[in-house]
Amino acid sequence: MSALEAPDERLQQAMKRVLLATLPGLLALFWLYGWGVLINLMLCVCTALLVEAGVSRLRRQPVQASLSDGSALVSATLLAAALPPYCPGWLTVTAVAAGLLFGKHLYGGVGKNPFNPAMLGFALTMVMFPQPMTHWPAHGMNLSAALQQVFSMGQAPDAWVQATVLDSLRINNSLTMDELFASHPAFGRFGGRAVEWVNLAFLAGGLFLLQRRVFTWHAPVGMLASLFVISLLCWNGSGSNSHGSPLFHLLSGATMLGAFFIITEPVSGAKNALAQGLFGVGVGLLTYVIRTWGGYPDGVAFAVLLMNLCVPALERFATARQLRVTS
């Protein structure tokens, strides 16, 4: 393989560190939901490798170079963390294939994608198949039952599936926040039961990546700060019409996964430090708006894709502002 064909070593190193940093969050998800998380991961990784190899052969490019840069594995891992455990296998395969084909290879491959591939795959499957995408388990299954659930294409038992805390809060119109936390099985101490620990685990992985300088702090801080501020401003206590406290929003859903592993994607995100901060602020605000008044319980994926469209404008604004400051 020639030097021109060899994948960038810095990209490889960054992807390895990102994969390592996802381990705490994946272990927390496995502890919470059981074998479905591991099955999701295996299906996502296998599908991603097959798609990458197939596209490389069609383009008559070196398969090894396409697989070894690690970008497909990262997208697959993030999708495995975002998809509901025990969702049908065909849904997992569809999400990964759609994300890589329409979010990456349609635009020329790695380094050219305007959208985050993982979030595009997630959003497409959410729009096309909303029912199975909202079937989150109340607890895990043993391996045999998990395999049967994923590959039988059957419906999950009603007693086993429960609404997430974000969905429950969005449709609630009678119970106070205190009553929800006291009576609803999905609610924990501050956010989703045990999902709080999943978010803290992804936070720990994100801080590791910050310490290793895989990305800068601007986008994550922008997202978390804006989500905190808008949820604080719109928080009206514990009444039945409450939209949740700032801590609730920070520790529920895919907040920390989005802040440290999604919006920091270097290709579809902003490059300029100011633009990165504004990108994160936009994602945080849109996430809250979609969660509170939108039609989907967790708005991270849609918020990221909408802000991906704004990246060129953010870059131009940041560049123009810097020129005015230096002139």
N, C-alpha and C positions, 0 to 999 in steps of 0.2 A: 504494500500500500504506500503510495507516494505521500510526501509531506503535505501536499495540497488536499489529499483525501482524508488525512488523519483528523479526527475530531479534536476540537480545541481542548487542551488539557485543563484549562481553567474551568471550562464548562463541565467537564467530567468531574472534577474535584468538587465543584459547587453542588452538582446533582447528588453525589455520594453523601455530602454533608446534609443535604435536605432529606434524603432517604433516612439517614441516621436519626435526624431530629424528629421524624414522624413516629419513631418507635414508642416513645412514652404515650402519645395519644392513641396509637393503635392498640397498645397493651391495655390501656384504660377502656377502650371500646370492647376489646375481647373480654375483659373482666365483667363489663356491663351486659353485653349481648351474647357472648359465647361464640360458638363455631361459625355463625353466620358471617361474622367479620372476616374470619380467615378464608372462608369460601369466597366471599366477595373479592378479597385481595388476590387469591389465586386466579379467579376468572378474569379479573381486570388485567393482571400482569400477562397472562397467557394471550388474551385478546390483543393487548397492546403490542406484544412482540410479533404476533402473526400479522397484524396490520402493517407494522413498520417493515417487516420482511417482504410482505406482498407489494407494498408501494415501491420499495427500493428495487425489486425485480422488474416491476413494470417500467420504472424509469431507468433501468439498466445502471443502477448505482450500486456501490459496494454495500452488501447487506450488513457486514460486520461494522462498518463505520456508522451506519444508521442506528444500529442497536446499541453500540457502545457509548454513545454520548450521554445516555441516561435520561434524556428528557421524556421519552415515552414511559419509562418506568415511574418517573415522578408523577406524571399526569395520571397514570393508572392507580398509583398509590393514593393520591388525593381523591380520586373518584371513589375508590374503595372505602375511604373514610367518610365520604359524603353520602353515599347511597344507603338506603335502609338495609340493615342486616336481614337476611332471609328473603330478600326480594327475588322474583323469578330470575333464573339464570339468563334467559334471553334478554331481560331488561338490562342486566349488567353488561352483557356483550354489546347490546345496542348503544348504551351510553358511551362506552369506551371507543367503539368503532366510529360513532358519529362525532365524538369530540376530536379524535385524531384526524379523521378524514376532512371534516368541514371546518374544524378549528385550526388545523395545522397544515396538512398536505395540500389542501385546496389553494393555499396561498404560496406554496413553494417549499414548505418544510420548515425545519427548525430555524429560528431567527427571523422569520418573515410573517408570523401569525399576528394579526391585529387583535384577536380575541384569545382569552385564556382557554385552552383546549378542554381542560377538565370541567370548567364551569359551563362551557358551551354544550358539552355532552350532557351534563346534569340538567341544564335548562331545557334542552330539546326533549329529553325523556320526561321531564316534569310536565311540559306542555302536552306532549303526545299521550302519555300514560299517567295521568294524575292519580288514579286510584291506587295502583301498586306502589307509587312513589311516596304515598303518605301512610303506608302500612308499617308503622314502627312497632317492634315487639315490646311487650311489657317485661320480658325476661328471656333468657337464653334457652336453647334446646340442646339435647345430647347430639352427638355427631350423626347418628343414623337418622334421627328425626330432622336434623338440619338439612342433610343431603336430600331427603325426601321432599322437604318443603321447597327447596331451591329448584330442584330439577323435575318435580312432578307437575309443575304449572298449575297446581291447585290453589284454592283460596285459603288463606290463613284462618284459623278459627277465631271467631269474634272475640271470645274471652281472652285470647292471647295478644290481640292487637289493641293498642291504646293510642289516643291522640297525644301528640307532644305538648309540652308546656306552652309553647308559642301558639300552637293551634287552639289549645284549650282557652288561653287568655283572649285570643282574638275573637272567639265566638261566645265568650262569656258575657251575660247581660244580667245576671241575678246574684251571683255569689261575690262576696268581698274577697280581696286578696288573702286576708287571713283565713277565710273559709276554704279558699282554693288550696292553700298550702297545707291546711289541716286535713282536708278530706280527699283531695285528688291524688291518686297514686303516682302520677308523673311528676308532681312537685316535690322538690327537696327542701333544703334549708334556705337557699337564696335563689336558685333557678330550677333547672330540671334535676330530678333525683339522679344522682351519680353523674349526670351530664356536666354538673359543676366540676367534677374531678377530671372529666375528659377535657374540658376547656382549660383547666389549670395544667394538664399534662401537655397540651399543645402550646400553651404559653411557655412552659419550661423549654420545650423544643425550639420555640421561636427565639427565646432569649439566648439559647446556645448558638443559633445561627447569627444573631446580632453580635455576640461576643467573637465569633469567628469571622465577622465582617463579610458574610455571604451577601448581605444587603444592608442598607442604611436604615436608620430609625424613622425616617420621615413619613413613609406611607403607613406603617403600623400605628405609630403614635397619632397620626392624623385621623385614621379610622376610629380608633378606640376613644380618642378625645371627643370627636364629633358625636359619636354614638352616646357617650356619657352625657355630654352637654344637652343634646336634644331630648334624651330620655329624662333628664333632670328637669328641663323646662316644661315638658309635657306630663310630668308625673303629678298626679292629683291624689296621692295618698293611697289608701288601701280600699277605696270604695269599689263598687261593682263595675264602674266605668273606668277603672284605672288601667293604664297601659303598661304598667310594670315599672319597677324602680331601675335606676341606672345599673345597679349590681345585678339585677335580674337579667337585663339585656346583655351585659358583658359575660355572664356565665351560662347563657342558654344558647341553644342552636349551634351554628357553626362560626360563632364570633371569632374565637382565637385561631381556628383553622384558617378562616378568611384573612385575618389581620396579618398573620406571619407566614402563611404558606401559599396563599392565593394572590393577594394584591401585590406581593413582592416579586411576582414572576417578571423577569427582566425584559422580555420581548414585548408583551402586550401592555405592560405598565409604562409609566413615565420614566424618563432618564434624568431629567433635571431635578435637583433636590426640592426646589419650590414646587415644581409640577407634581412630584411624588407626594408631597404633603397635601396638596390640593386634591389629588387623586384619592388619597386615603380619606380626606374629609368628605368628599362626594360619596364614596362607598358607604361610610358610616351613616350619613344622613339618609341616603336612599334605602339602606337596610332597615332603618327604623320606620321610614314611611311605608315600605312594603309590608313589614311585619304588622304594623298597626292598622293601616287602612287598605292594604292591598289584598289580593286574592290568594296569596300564598303565605304559609306560616313563617318561613324563614327566607328573607330576601337577599341573602349574601350573593348567590349566583347571579341573579338578575341585576343587582346593583353593580357588580363587577363588570358585567357585559355592557351595561349602559355607560359606565365610566370609561371602558375601553374605547368607546366611540368618541369620547371627549379628549383623549390623550393628545392628538395633534393640536387642538385649541389650547390645552393647558401648556404644552411645550412652547407654543408661540407666545402666549401671555408671559410665561416665566422668562423667556429669552428677552422679550421686549422690556420687561421690568428691570432686568439686570443691565441692559444697555442704557436705560434711563438713569440708573443709579451710578454707573461708572462714567457716564458722559458729563 
